[in-house]
Amino acid sequence: TGRTFLWEFALKGWRDHPVFGNGWNSFSFIWPTGGESTHAHNELFQLLYCGGVIGLAIALVAVTASLKTSFDVLRCFATDRVRDERYLFLLLAVGGQVFSLTYAFTTGTLFSTTFTFVPYLYFVAVGFSVSFIQGRSVSGSQTVRNAGILGTRGSRSVSFGHMEGRDE
């Protein structure tokens, strides 16, 4: 398919500018037939070419944080055996993030086109929204389970009457 040419070009460009890369969306490979490819068909090579090791590190930290957040809250739901609409939205968020990342790091791109980036951002936003709601909502037993997303672990009881909380 010619992707190895793109990957070799991306690695050569990265070697020329290893720290900060060549600039965002600067990837441009001209084929001998005159066609142009504007992405490396692999997000790892694309990030290295455009952002260098700094850009790659920032992207990997952001991706890891979003996945960790979603999986931590998913584990919280599994522990509490809660199966409501929040759980379904979280499954959608995790599945969408995993699909988007698998696509980006095996055959496509993620951050360079709105076609792939906007859906990925949607899945990340859903994951963070559910984690935020989960960290501050009250289940049937009136106990909130915080999965550690917002900086603390443990549970907190909430009185519905005055909405005052007390630590357990």
N, C-alpha and C positions, 0 to 999 in steps of 0.2 A: 504493500500500500504506500510505500515511500516514507512512512513515519520515521524510520531510522535516519533518513537524511535530515528530517526536521530536528530530531533529538541530537544528532551530531552537531548541527548548526547551533542549537540552543546551548549545548555544552561548550562549544568553542566561544560563543558570545559571553557565556558566564566566566570562562577562564580569562577573558580579556578584561572583565569588570566584576571580580568575584565578590566584593563587599556589598556594593549598592546596586549592582546590575546595570542595565542599559537604559532604564527608564520604563515607566508604566506603559503598557500597550505598545512597546516599541518593536516587538517581534515582527519581522517581515522577511520571509524567505521567498525568493524569486526562483521558480522552477525553470529548467531549460526551455520548456514550451511557452514560457511567458506568463504563466499563472502565478498567483501569489497566495501564500499561506500566512495568515496573520496570527496564528497561534500554533504552539508546538504539538498539539494533540496529546498532551500529557501535562497536567497541572504542575507537577514537580519540576519538570524542565522549563515550563513557562515561568514559574516563579523564580527559579534560579536565573534565567536569562534576564527577566525584567527587573527583579528586585534584589538579586544577589542573595547572599546568606542572610542579610538583615531582613529583607522582604520575606524570604522563606520562613525564617524564624517567627516573625510576627504572624504570618498566616497560620503556621502550625500551632502556635500558642492559642490563637483565636478559635481555630477549629477544635482543638483539644478541649478548651474551656467549654465550648457550647455542647460538645458531646458528653463531657463529664457531667455537666449540669443536668442534661436530659437523662442520662443513665442513673445518676444519683436519685433523682426524683422518681424515676421508674422503679428503682429498688425500694424506695419508700412506699410506693403504692403496693408493690408485691408483699412487703412486710405487713402492711396494714390490711391487705386483702380488699382494698377499695377498688371497685369497678364501676365508675361512673363516667360522665362525659369527659372529665379532665383526663382520665386514664386513656380514653380513646384518642383524644387530641395529642396526648404525649406519645402514644404509639405512632400516630401519624408523623409527629415531629421527628422522632428517632428514625423511623423508616425513611422519611424523606431526606434527612441529613446523610444517612448511610448510603442511600441510593445516589445522591448528588456527589458525594465524595468518591464513591466507587467509580462512577462515570468519569469524574474529573481526573482522577489519578490513574485511570487505565486507558482512556481513549479520547477524552475531550478536554474541556477547560471549565473552570468554575468562575474565577474572578474577572475574566476578560470580556465576557458577553452578558448582556442583560437576560438573554434567554436562559442561561443556567444560574446566574447569580441571584436574580430576583426570587425564583422559587426556593433556592437554598436559604436566602435571608428570611423568607416566610417561615420555613421549617424551624430555623433558629429562633425566630421571634415567638412562634407558638411554644417551643420548648421552654424558653425563658418565662413566658407568660404563665404557663402551667406551673412552673417551679415557684414563681412569685405567689400565685394564688394558693398553691399547696402550702407554702410556708406561712400563710396568713389566714387560711380558712379553717372552718370548724367541721369536723366529721360528725356522724351520728352520736358518737360517744363524747362529744364536746372536747376532744383533745386534738390539738394540731401537732402533726409530726413534721418536724423541720429536718430536711435531709442534709443540712449543713451548707446549703447553697448561700444563705444569707449571713453566714459567719458564725452561727451558733448551732449546737446540737442539743437534742433533748426534746421535751414536750412542754406544752404550755396549756393550761386550762383557761377557758374564757367563759365568763358569765354573760349570758344573753341579756340579762336585765339591764346592766349598766355598761356592758362591753368593757369591763375592767378585767385585766388578766392577773393571774398570780402564777409564779413559777412553782413547779412541782419538784 
